[in-house]
Amino acid sequence: VMYNEPVGWKKFAVKVMGCFEGGNAWLRLDGRPGEWAVAYHGTNVDAMPSILTGGMRAGERQAYKDHTDKRTGEKIGEGIYCTPSIKTAAEFSPTLEVDGRRLQFVFQCRVRPEAIKRIHEEVGRESGAYWLINDAADIRPYGVLVR
């Protein structure tokens, strides 16, 4: 999946350099070995502090846990939902009103490519694809996007 910069969003970086075993290759955007895919996770702003301090975890709603991966046929299982589409992630981020301005918050994450379970194919799906990551160690928030 090609990375497209999230136009119209302001990014605030999360300090992640040197925080994970194995170096920082997962942050590359050059296609070399070790690079992790970019994904987005829309959530309620109230959940953001605990995610930033303790990482992501599977939520209670696991709508696709009994479905199968569109590429491998493996059972999806339970995990953390994300998407390669900023537009799709924004649909899961409630609007918050602050000083008369409407704001939305979305996490920009990296996911280990081998850990991605594809609930939908990325190509040809107008509303955006959903991915599921079974192990929280395989998804790392590295930016907070605001619009």
DSSP file with accessible surface (Angstrom, degrees, kcal/mol):
  #  RESIDUE AA STRUCTURE BP1 BP2  ACC     N-H-->O    O-->H-N    N-H-->O    O-->H-N    TCO  KAPPA ALPHA  PHI   PSI    X-CA   Y-CA   Z-CA
    1    1 A V              0   0  112      0, 0.0    37,-0.2     0, 0.0     2,-0.2   0.000 360.0 360.0 360.0 126.7    0.0    0.0    0.0
    2    2 A M        -     0   0  161      1,-0.1     2,-0.4    35,-0.1    35,-0.0  -0.522 360.0-120.0 -75.9 140.0    1.5    3.3   -1.0
    3    3 A Y        -     0   0   76     -2,-0.2     2,-0.5    26,-0.1    -1,-0.1  -0.659  27.1-170.1 -81.6 130.1    1.7    6.0    1.6
    4    4 A N        -     0   0  127     -2,-0.4    -2,-0.0     3,-0.0     0, 0.0  -0.991  29.4-113.9-119.6 127.9   -0.2    9.2    0.9
    5    5 A E        -     0   0  149     -2,-0.5     2,-1.8     1,-0.1     0, 0.0  -0.315  32.9-112.1 -59.6 135.8    0.4   12.2    3.2
    6    6 A P    >   -     0   0   12      0, 0.0     3,-1.5     0, 0.0    -1,-0.1  -0.498  38.4-154.2 -74.7  86.4   -2.7   13.0    5.2
    7    7 A V  T 3  S+     0   0  131     -2,-1.8     3,-0.1     1,-0.2    -3,-0.0  -0.342  73.9  26.2 -64.1 135.4   -3.6   16.4    3.6
    8    8 A G  T 3  S+     0   0   64      1,-0.3     2,-0.4    -2,-0.1    -1,-0.2   0.421  99.8 104.7  92.3  -0.2   -5.6   18.8    5.8
    9    9 A W    <   -     0   0   31     -3,-1.5     2,-0.5   138,-0.1    -1,-0.3  -0.890  64.0-137.6-113.6 144.7   -4.3   17.3    9.1
   10   10 A K  E     -A  146   0A 133    136,-3.2   136,-2.4    -2,-0.4     2,-0.5  -0.875  23.7-144.2 -98.4 128.9   -1.7   18.8   11.5
   11   11 A K  E     -A  145   0A  89     -2,-0.5     2,-0.5   134,-0.2   134,-0.2  -0.821  14.3-168.5-102.4 133.8    0.7   16.2   12.8
   12   12 A F  E     -A  144   0A 112    132,-2.7   132,-2.8    -2,-0.5     2,-0.1  -0.984  26.7-129.3-115.4 120.0    2.2   16.1   16.3
   13   13 A A  E     -A  143   0A  89     -2,-0.5     2,-0.4   130,-0.2   130,-0.3  -0.387   9.3-141.7 -72.6 145.4    5.0   13.7   16.6
   14   14 A V        -     0   0   35    128,-2.1     2,-0.8    -2,-0.1     3,-0.2  -0.898  30.1-110.3-102.0 134.6    5.2   11.1   19.4
   15   15 A K        +     0   0  190     -2,-0.4   128,-0.1     1,-0.2    -2,-0.0  -0.534  65.3 135.9 -70.8 106.8    8.6   10.5   20.8
   16   16 A V    >   +     0   0   13     -2,-0.8     3,-2.3   126,-0.1     4,-0.4   0.495  20.9 123.2-128.6 -12.6    9.5    7.0   19.6
   17   17 A M  T 3  S+     0   0  123      1,-0.3     7,-0.1    -3,-0.2    -2,-0.0  -0.343  91.7   0.5 -58.9 125.4   13.0    7.1   18.3
   18   18 A G  T 3  S+     0   0   61      2,-0.1    -1,-0.3     1,-0.1     4,-0.1   0.535 101.4 110.8  75.9   7.1   15.1    4.6   20.2
   19   19 A C    <   +     0   0   80     -3,-2.3     2,-0.4     2,-0.1    -2,-0.1   0.561  67.1  61.1 -89.4 -10.4   12.1    3.4   22.2
   20   20 A F  S >  S-     0   0   72     -4,-0.4     3,-0.9     3,-0.2    -2,-0.1  -0.942  88.2-105.4-123.6 144.9   11.9   -0.1   20.6
   21   21 A E  T 3  S+     0   0  196     -2,-0.4    -2,-0.1     1,-0.2    -3,-0.0  -0.281 101.0  39.4 -60.2 143.0   14.2   -3.0   20.4
   22   22 A G  T 3  S-     0   0   78     -4,-0.1     3,-0.5     2,-0.0    -1,-0.2   0.552 111.1 -95.0  95.7   4.7   15.8   -3.4   17.0
   23   23 A G    <   -     0   0   37     -3,-0.9     3,-0.2     1,-0.2    -3,-0.2  -0.388  53.9 -58.9  88.0-161.3   16.5    0.2   16.1
   24   24 A N  S >  S+     0   0   57      1,-0.2     3,-2.0    -2,-0.1     4,-0.2   0.177  88.6 114.0-114.0  15.4   14.4    2.6   14.1
   25   25 A A  G >   +     0   0   28     -3,-0.5     3,-2.1     1,-0.3    11,-0.2   0.817  67.7  71.7 -58.1 -28.7   14.2    0.9   10.7
   26   26 A W  G 3  S+     0   0    8      1,-0.3    10,-1.7    -3,-0.2    -1,-0.3   0.731  91.9  58.9 -60.9 -19.2   10.4    0.4   11.2
   27   27 A L  G <  S+     0   0   36     -3,-2.0    -1,-0.3     8,-0.2    -2,-0.2   0.501  80.5 119.0 -89.2  -4.2   10.0    4.2   10.6
   28   28 A R    <   -     0   0   77     -3,-2.1     8,-0.2    -4,-0.2     3,-0.0  -0.167  44.9-167.2 -60.9 157.5   11.5    4.2    7.1
   29   29 A L        +     0   0   95      6,-0.1    -1,-0.1     1,-0.1   -26,-0.1  -0.179  68.6  86.8-132.7  37.5    9.6    5.3    4.1
   30   30 A D  S    S-     0   0   81      2,-0.1    -1,-0.1     0, 0.0    -2,-0.0   0.333  97.1-111.9-121.7   4.9   11.9    3.9    1.4
   31   31 A G        +     0   0   64      1,-0.2     3,-0.1     5,-0.1    -3,-0.0   0.503  69.2 139.1  80.3   2.2   10.8    0.3    1.0
   32   32 A R    >   -     0   0  133      1,-0.2     3,-1.7    -7,-0.1    -1,-0.2  -0.354  65.5 -71.3 -77.3 162.9   13.9   -1.2    2.5
   33   33 A P  T 3  S+     0   0  114      0, 0.0    -1,-0.2     0, 0.0     3,-0.1  -0.175 118.7  31.3 -54.3 141.7   13.8   -4.2    4.8
   34   34 A G  T 3  S+     0   0   43      1,-0.3     2,-0.2    -3,-0.1    -6,-0.1   0.194  82.2 134.9  96.5 -16.1   12.5   -3.5    8.3
   35   35 A E    <   -     0   0   48     -3,-1.7    -1,-0.3    -8,-0.1     2,-0.3  -0.464  44.0-146.9 -68.2 136.4   10.0   -0.7    7.2
   36   36 A W        -     0   0   30    -10,-1.7    76,-0.2    -8,-0.2    -5,-0.1  -0.770  22.2-102.8-102.3 151.6    6.6   -1.0    8.7
   37   37 A A  E     -B  111   0A  26     74,-1.9    74,-2.6    -2,-0.3     2,-0.4  -0.377  32.2-116.1 -72.2 148.3    3.4    0.0    6.9
   38   38 A V  E     +B  110   0A  17    -37,-0.2     2,-0.3    72,-0.2    72,-0.2  -0.691  42.7 165.7 -84.1 135.4    1.6    3.3    7.7
   39   39 A A  E     -B  109   0A   0     70,-2.4    70,-3.4    -2,-0.4     2,-0.4  -0.924  25.6-133.8-142.7 167.6   -1.9    3.0    9.2
   40   40 A Y  E     -BC 108  83A   6     43,-3.0    43,-1.7    -2,-0.3     2,-0.4  -0.943   8.3-162.7-127.5 148.3   -4.4    5.2   11.0
   41   41 A H  E     -B  107   0A  34     66,-2.2    66,-2.7    -2,-0.4     2,-0.4  -0.953   7.9-156.9-134.9 111.4   -6.5    4.6   14.1
   42   42 A G  E     +B  106   0A  12     -2,-0.4     2,-0.3    64,-0.2    64,-0.2  -0.719  28.9 149.2 -87.5 135.5   -9.5    6.7   14.8
   43   43 A T        -     0   0   25     62,-0.8    62,-0.3    -2,-0.4     2,-0.2  -0.961  51.5 -74.1-154.4 171.8  -10.6    6.9   18.4
   44   44 A N    >>  -     0   0   72     -2,-0.3     3,-2.0    49,-0.1     4,-0.5  -0.508  41.7-125.2 -71.5 138.2  -12.2    9.1   21.1
   45   45 A V  G >4 S+     0   0   38      1,-0.3     3,-1.2    49,-0.2    -1,-0.1   0.817 108.6  66.4 -57.5 -28.0   -9.8   11.8   22.3
   46   46 A D  G 34 S+     0   0  134      1,-0.3     4,-0.4     2,-0.2    -1,-0.3   0.763  97.8  53.8 -65.6 -23.4  -10.4   10.6   25.9
   47   47 A A  G <> S+     0   0   30     -3,-2.0     4,-1.7     1,-0.2    -1,-0.3   0.631  87.8  84.6 -83.7 -13.7   -8.6    7.3   25.0
   48   48 A M  H <X S+     0   0   11     -3,-1.2     4,-2.8    -4,-0.5     5,-0.2   0.895  82.0  54.3 -63.4 -44.7   -5.5    9.1   23.7
   49   49 A P  H  > S+     0   0   81      0, 0.0     4,-1.9     0, 0.0     5,-0.2   0.935 110.9  46.1 -57.0 -43.9   -3.6    9.6   27.0
   50   50 A S  H  > S+     0   0   64     -4,-0.4     4,-2.5     1,-0.2     5,-0.3   0.874 113.4  49.7 -69.3 -32.5   -3.7    5.9   27.9
   51   51 A I  H  X S+     0   0   17     -4,-1.7     4,-2.1     2,-0.2    -1,-0.2   0.926 111.0  49.9 -68.5 -42.2   -2.7    4.9   24.4
   52   52 A L  H  < S+     0   0   79     -4,-2.8    -2,-0.2     1,-0.2    -1,-0.2   0.846 121.0  34.1 -66.3 -32.5    0.2    7.3   24.4
   53   53 A T  H  < S+     0   0  126     -4,-1.9    -2,-0.2    -5,-0.2    -1,-0.2   0.788 135.1  20.9 -93.6 -28.6    1.5    6.0   27.8
   54   54 A G  H  < S-     0   0   67     -4,-2.5    -3,-0.2     1,-0.2    -2,-0.2   0.402 102.2-118.5-122.5   0.0    0.6    2.4   27.6
   55   55 A G     <  -     0   0   34     -4,-2.1    -1,-0.2    -5,-0.3     2,-0.2  -0.165  44.8 -48.6  86.7 176.3    0.2    1.5   24.0
   56   56 A M        -     0   0   10     83,-0.4     2,-0.3    80,-0.3    83,-0.1  -0.506  51.5-176.0 -86.5 155.0   -2.8    0.2   22.0
   57   57 A R        -     0   0  194     -2,-0.2     2,-0.1    22,-0.1    22,-0.1  -0.974  36.6 -83.7-146.2 159.0   -5.0   -2.7   23.1
   58   58 A A        -     0   0   41     -2,-0.3    22,-0.2    76,-0.1     2,-0.1  -0.372  45.7-135.0 -64.7 136.2   -7.9   -4.5   21.6
   59   59 A G        -     0   0   43     20,-0.6    20,-0.2     2,-0.2    -1,-0.1  -0.283  22.2-105.2 -83.4 175.9  -11.2   -2.9   22.2
   60   60 A E  S    S+     0   0  197     -2,-0.1     2,-0.7     1,-0.1    -1,-0.1   0.835 101.4  76.9 -72.3 -35.0  -14.4   -4.6   23.3
   61   61 A R        +     0   0  214      1,-0.1     2,-0.3     3,-0.0    -2,-0.2  -0.716  51.0 167.7 -84.3 114.9  -16.1   -4.5   19.9
   62   62 A Q    >   +     0   0   20     -2,-0.7     3,-1.5     1,-0.1     4,-0.2  -0.600   4.1 165.2-124.9  66.3  -14.6   -7.1   17.7
   63   63 A A  T 3  S+     0   0   78     -2,-0.3     3,-0.2     1,-0.3    -1,-0.1   0.748  75.6  37.5 -60.0 -27.6  -17.1   -7.1   14.8
   64   64 A Y  T >  S+     0   0   55      1,-0.1     3,-2.0    -3,-0.1    12,-0.3   0.253  76.3 115.5-111.3  14.7  -14.9   -9.1   12.4
   65   65 A K  T <  S+     0   0   79     -3,-1.5    12,-2.0     1,-0.3    -1,-0.1   0.780  82.0  45.2 -60.3 -27.4  -13.2  -11.6   14.7
   66   66 A D  T 3  S+     0   0  112     -4,-0.2    -1,-0.3    -3,-0.2    -2,-0.1   0.435  96.7  95.2 -96.7   2.1  -14.9  -14.6   13.0
   67   67 A H  S <  S-     0   0   93     -3,-2.0     9,-3.1    10,-0.1    10,-0.4  -0.293  73.5-116.2 -82.7 174.2  -14.2  -13.4    9.5
   68   68 A T  B     -E   75   0B  71      7,-0.3     7,-0.2     8,-0.1     6,-0.1  -0.861  28.4 -96.9-117.1 150.1  -11.2  -14.5    7.4
   69   69 A D     >  -     0   0    5      5,-3.4     4,-2.0    -2,-0.3    50,-0.2  -0.395  30.5-134.5 -60.2 132.1   -8.3  -12.6    6.0
   70   70 A K  T  4 S+     0   0  117     48,-2.8    -1,-0.1     1,-0.2    49,-0.1   0.703 100.6  33.9 -66.3 -20.4   -9.0  -11.6    2.3
   71   71 A R  T  4 S+     0   0  130     47,-0.2    -1,-0.2     3,-0.1    46,-0.0   0.805 130.3  26.1-102.8 -37.7   -5.5  -12.7    1.2
   72   72 A T  T  4 S-     0   0   82      2,-0.1    -2,-0.2    46,-0.1     3,-0.1   0.655  87.8-131.1-102.8 -20.7   -4.6  -15.6    3.4
   73   73 A G     <  +     0   0   49     -4,-2.0    -3,-0.1     1,-0.3     3,-0.1   0.428  59.1 141.6  81.2  -1.7   -7.9  -17.1    4.4
   74   74 A E        -     0   0  109     -6,-0.1    -5,-3.4     1,-0.1    -1,-0.3  -0.396  63.9 -93.1 -71.0 151.9   -6.8  -17.2    8.0
   75   75 A K  B     -E   68   0B 127     -7,-0.2    -7,-0.3     1,-0.1    -1,-0.1  -0.394  29.7-139.4 -63.0 137.2   -9.3  -16.4   10.8
   76   76 A I        +     0   0    0     -9,-3.1   -11,-0.2   -12,-0.3   -10,-0.2   0.942  36.1 179.3 -65.3 -51.1   -9.1  -12.7   11.7
   77   77 A G        -     0   0   18    -12,-2.0     2,-0.3   -10,-0.4   -10,-0.1  -0.264  37.8 -40.7  77.3-166.3   -9.4  -13.1   15.4
   78   78 A E  S    S+     0   0  111    -13,-0.1     2,-0.3   -12,-0.1   -20,-0.1  -0.670  79.4 100.5 -98.1 151.2   -9.4  -10.4   18.0
   79   79 A G        -     0   0    2     -2,-0.3   -20,-0.6   -20,-0.2     2,-0.5  -0.979  66.9 -35.5 171.2-155.9   -7.1   -7.4   18.0
   80   80 A I  E     -F  133   0C   6     53,-2.9    53,-2.4    -2,-0.3     2,-0.3  -0.848  50.1-138.1-103.8 127.2   -6.7   -3.7   17.2
   81   81 A Y  E     +F  132   0C  51     -2,-0.5     2,-0.3    51,-0.2    51,-0.2  -0.625  34.1 151.5 -85.5 140.6   -8.4   -2.2   14.2
   82   82 A C  E     -F  131   0C   7     49,-2.4    49,-3.4    -2,-0.3   -41,-0.2  -0.895  24.4-147.9-152.0-179.7   -6.7    0.2   11.9
   83   83 A T  B     -C   40   0A   4    -43,-1.7   -43,-3.0    -2,-0.3    47,-0.1  -0.993  24.9-131.3-154.1 149.9   -6.8    1.3    8.3
   84   84 A P  S    S+     0   0   29      0, 0.0     2,-0.6     0, 0.0    46,-0.1   0.502  90.5  84.6 -79.2  -0.5   -4.5    2.5    5.5
   85   85 A S     >  -     0   0   31     44,-0.4     4,-2.3   -45,-0.2     5,-0.2  -0.889  60.7-162.7-110.2 117.7   -7.0    5.3    4.9
   86   86 A I  H  > S+     0   0   33     -2,-0.6     4,-2.4     1,-0.2     5,-0.2   0.884  96.1  57.3 -61.1 -36.1   -7.0    8.5    6.9
   87   87 A K  H  > S+     0   0  142      1,-0.2     4,-1.0     2,-0.2    -1,-0.2   0.922 107.9  45.8 -61.4 -43.3  -10.6    9.1    5.6
   88   88 A T  H >4 S+     0   0    1      1,-0.2     3,-0.7     2,-0.2     4,-0.5   0.923 111.2  51.9 -67.1 -43.0  -11.8    5.8    7.1
   89   89 A A  H >< S+     0   0    1     -4,-2.3     3,-1.8     1,-0.2    -1,-0.2   0.894 103.3  59.1 -60.4 -38.7  -10.0    6.4   10.4
   90   90 A A  H >< S+     0   0    6     -4,-2.4     3,-1.6     1,-0.3    -1,-0.2   0.815  93.9  65.6 -62.1 -28.2  -11.7    9.8   10.7
   91   91 A E  T << S+     0   0  107     -4,-1.0    -1,-0.3    -3,-0.7    -2,-0.2   0.721 103.6  47.3 -65.3 -19.9  -15.1    8.1   10.5
   92   92 A F  T <  S+     0   0  100     -3,-1.8    -1,-0.3    -4,-0.5    -2,-0.2   0.259  94.8  86.8-104.3  10.4  -14.2    6.5   13.9
   93   93 A S  S <  S-     0   0    5     -3,-1.6   -49,-0.1   -51,-0.1    -1,-0.1  -0.910  75.7-138.0-113.8 105.1  -13.0    9.7   15.5
   94   94 A P        -     0   0   73      0, 0.0    11,-0.4     0, 0.0     2,-0.3  -0.273  25.0-109.2 -61.0 145.4  -15.8   11.7   17.1
   95   95 A T        -     0   0   66      9,-0.1     2,-0.4   -51,-0.1     9,-0.2  -0.581  31.8-157.9 -76.5 137.3  -15.8   15.4   16.6
   96   96 A L  E     -H  103   0D  65      7,-3.2     7,-3.4    -2,-0.3     2,-0.6  -0.959   8.4-140.1-118.0 134.1  -14.9   17.5   19.7
   97   97 A E  E     +H  102   0D 134     -2,-0.4     2,-0.4     5,-0.2     5,-0.2  -0.850  24.8 172.8 -98.6 124.8  -15.8   21.1   20.0
   98   98 A V  E >  S-H  101   0D  59      3,-3.0     3,-2.2    -2,-0.6    -2,-0.0  -0.985  70.9 -20.5-132.2 118.5  -13.2   23.3   21.6
   99   99 A D  T 3  S-     0   0  159     -2,-0.4     3,-0.1     1,-0.3    -1,-0.1   0.883 128.4 -50.0  51.1  42.3  -13.6   27.1   21.8
  100  100 A G  T 3  S+     0   0   61      1,-0.2     2,-0.4     0, 0.0    -1,-0.3   0.495 117.0 113.5  79.1   2.8  -16.2   27.0   19.0
  101  101 A R  E <   -H   98   0D 179     -3,-2.2    -3,-3.0     2,-0.0     2,-0.5  -0.890  63.2-133.8-109.5 140.0  -13.9   24.9   16.7
  102  102 A R  E     -H   97   0D 178     -2,-0.4     2,-0.3    -5,-0.2    -5,-0.2  -0.814  30.8-176.2 -93.5 124.1  -14.7   21.4   15.7
  103  103 A L  E     -H   96   0D  38     -7,-3.4    -7,-3.2    -2,-0.5     2,-0.3  -0.892  15.7-165.4-123.2 151.5  -11.7   19.1   16.0
  104  104 A Q        -     0   0   24     43,-2.2    43,-1.8    -2,-0.3     2,-0.4  -0.980   8.2-155.9-131.0 147.4  -10.9   15.5   15.2
  105  105 A F  E     + D   0 146A  39    -11,-0.4   -62,-0.8    -2,-0.3     2,-0.3  -0.981  14.2 172.5-126.4 135.3   -8.0   13.4   16.4
  106  106 A V  E     -BD  42 145A   0     39,-2.2    39,-3.5    -2,-0.4     2,-0.4  -0.996  28.4-124.8-139.5 141.2   -6.5   10.3   14.7
  107  107 A F  E     -BD  41 144A   0    -66,-2.7   -66,-2.2    -2,-0.3     2,-0.5  -0.708  13.7-147.9 -83.5 137.0   -3.4    8.3   15.5
  108  108 A Q  E     +BD  40 143A   0     35,-2.8    34,-3.0    -2,-0.4    35,-1.5  -0.929  32.9 175.4 -99.6 126.0   -0.8    7.8   12.7
  109  109 A C  E     -BD  39 141A   0    -70,-3.4   -70,-2.4    -2,-0.5     2,-0.4  -0.799  32.0-132.5-127.2 167.3    0.7    4.4   13.3
  110  110 A R  E     -BD  38 140A   4     30,-2.0    30,-2.9    -2,-0.3     2,-0.4  -0.968  23.0-164.7-118.4 140.6    3.2    1.9   11.9
  111  111 A V  E     -BD  37 139A   0    -74,-2.6   -74,-1.9    -2,-0.4    28,-0.2  -0.977  29.3-110.3-126.6 139.6    2.2   -1.8   11.7
  112  112 A R    >   -     0   0   80     26,-2.0     3,-2.0    -2,-0.4     4,-0.5  -0.540  30.9-136.8 -66.1 120.4    4.4   -4.7   11.1
  113  113 A P  G >  S+     0   0   48      0, 0.0     3,-1.3     0, 0.0    -1,-0.2   0.857 100.5  55.1 -53.2 -39.2    3.4   -5.9    7.5
  114  114 A E  G 3  S+     0   0  141      1,-0.3    -2,-0.1     3,-0.0    24,-0.0   0.681 103.6  57.8 -69.5 -14.9    3.4   -9.6    8.4
  115  115 A A  G <  S+     0   0   11     -3,-2.0    19,-0.6    23,-0.1     2,-0.4   0.529  78.8 113.5 -91.7  -6.9    0.9   -8.9   11.2
  116  116 A I  E <   -G  133   0C  11     -3,-1.3     2,-0.5    -4,-0.5    17,-0.2  -0.513  47.4-165.1 -74.5 124.7   -1.8   -7.3    9.0
  117  117 A K  E     -G  132   0C  29     15,-2.1    15,-2.2    -2,-0.4     2,-0.8  -0.950  17.9-140.8-103.7 123.5   -5.0   -9.2    8.7
  118  118 A R  E     +G  131   0C  39     -2,-0.5   -48,-2.8    13,-0.2   -47,-0.2  -0.787  25.4 177.0 -93.4 110.7   -7.0   -7.8    5.9
  119  119 A I  S    S+     0   0    4     11,-2.0     2,-0.3    -2,-0.8    -1,-0.2   0.834  81.0  12.6 -76.6 -33.1  -10.7   -7.6    6.5
  120  120 A H  S    S-     0   0   26     10,-1.1    -1,-0.2    -3,-0.1     2,-0.1  -0.964  90.1-101.5-135.7 155.1  -11.1   -5.9    3.1
  121  121 A E        -     0   0   73     -2,-0.3     4,-0.1     1,-0.1     7,-0.1  -0.466  27.4-133.5 -71.1 148.9   -8.9   -5.5    0.2
  122  122 A E  S >  S+     0   0   30     -2,-0.1     3,-0.6     2,-0.1     2,-0.3   0.845  84.5  72.5 -73.3 -34.4   -7.3   -2.0   -0.1
  123  123 A V  T 3  S+     0   0  130      1,-0.2    -2,-0.1     5,-0.1     3,-0.1  -0.663 103.9  10.4 -89.6 134.7   -8.0   -1.5   -3.8
  124  124 A G  T 3  S+     0   0   84     -2,-0.3     2,-0.7     1,-0.2    -1,-0.2   0.546  88.3 121.2  82.9   8.1  -11.5   -0.9   -5.0
  125  125 A R    X   -     0   0   80     -3,-0.6     3,-1.6     1,-0.2    -1,-0.2  -0.883  45.9-163.1-108.6 107.2  -13.2   -0.3   -1.7
  126  126 A E  T 3  S+     0   0  193     -2,-0.7    -1,-0.2     1,-0.3     3,-0.1   0.859  87.5  47.2 -58.0 -41.0  -14.7    3.2   -1.7
  127  127 A S  T 3  S-     0   0   45      1,-0.2    -1,-0.3   -40,-0.0   -42,-0.1   0.479 119.2-103.0 -85.4   1.5  -15.1    3.5    2.1
  128  128 A G    <   -     0   0    9     -3,-1.6     2,-0.2    -6,-0.1    -1,-0.2   0.093  35.7 -80.4  94.4 150.5  -11.5    2.2    2.8
  129  129 A A        -     0   0    1     -7,-0.1     2,-0.4    -4,-0.1   -44,-0.4  -0.557  32.8-138.7 -87.3 151.8  -10.1   -1.1    4.0
  130  130 A Y        -     0   0   40     -2,-0.2   -11,-2.0   -47,-0.1   -10,-1.1  -0.917  16.6-167.6-107.0 137.8  -10.0   -2.3    7.6
  131  131 A W  E     -FG  82 118C   1    -49,-3.4   -49,-2.4    -2,-0.4     2,-0.4  -0.891   6.3-152.6-115.6 154.3   -6.9   -4.0    8.9
  132  132 A L  E     -FG  81 117C   0    -15,-2.2   -15,-2.1    -2,-0.3     2,-0.5  -0.995   2.1-161.5-128.4 135.9   -6.7   -6.0   12.2
  133  133 A I  E     -FG  80 116C   0    -53,-2.4   -53,-2.9    -2,-0.4   -17,-0.1  -0.970   1.5-165.0-115.8 115.7   -3.5   -6.4   14.2
  134  134 A N  S    S+     0   0   67    -19,-0.6     2,-0.5    -2,-0.5   -76,-0.1   0.856  74.3  52.9 -71.3 -36.5   -3.7   -9.3   16.7
  135  135 A D  S >  S-     0   0   89    -20,-0.1     3,-2.5     1,-0.1    -1,-0.1  -0.903  71.3-146.3-109.2 123.5   -0.7   -8.4   18.8
  136  136 A A  G >  S+     0   0   43     -2,-0.5     3,-1.4     1,-0.3   -80,-0.3   0.745  98.1  68.2 -58.8 -22.8   -0.4   -4.9   20.3
  137  137 A A  G 3  S+     0   0   60      1,-0.3    -1,-0.3   -82,-0.1    -3,-0.0   0.679  92.5  61.9 -69.9 -14.2    3.4   -5.1   19.9
  138  138 A D  G <  S+     0   0   22     -3,-2.5   -26,-2.0     1,-0.1     2,-0.4   0.283  97.7  60.9 -97.3   8.8    2.8   -5.0   16.1
  139  139 A I  E <   - D   0 111A   5     -3,-1.4   -83,-0.4   -28,-0.2   -28,-0.2  -0.986  61.9-176.9-137.7 126.9    1.2   -1.6   16.0
  140  140 A R  E     - D   0 110A  34    -30,-2.9   -30,-2.0    -2,-0.4     2,-0.2  -0.955  19.5-141.9-129.2 113.3    3.0    1.6   17.1
  141  141 A P  E     + D   0 109A  18      0, 0.0   -32,-0.3     0, 0.0     3,-0.1  -0.549  28.3 164.2 -68.1 133.2    1.5    5.1   17.2
  142  142 A Y  E     +     0   0A  20    -34,-3.0  -128,-2.1     1,-0.3     2,-0.3   0.333  59.2  31.4-131.9   3.4    4.1    7.7   16.2
  143  143 A G  E     -AD  13 108A   0    -35,-1.5   -35,-2.8  -130,-0.3     2,-0.5  -0.988  58.5-143.2-157.8 148.7    1.9   10.7   15.5
  144  144 A V  E     -AD  12 107A  19   -132,-2.8  -132,-2.7    -2,-0.3     2,-0.4  -0.985  23.7-156.8-111.2 122.3   -1.3   12.4   16.6
  145  145 A L  E     -AD  11 106A   0    -39,-3.5   -39,-2.2    -2,-0.5     2,-0.4  -0.845  11.0-174.5-102.1 137.8   -3.1   14.0   13.7
  146  146 A V  E      AD  10 105A  23   -136,-2.4  -136,-3.2    -2,-0.4   -41,-0.2  -0.987 360.0 360.0-132.7 137.9   -5.6   16.9   14.3
  147  147 A R              0   0  133    -43,-1.8   -43,-2.2    -2,-0.4  -138,-0.1  -0.973 360.0 360.0-140.9 360.0   -7.9   18.7   12.0
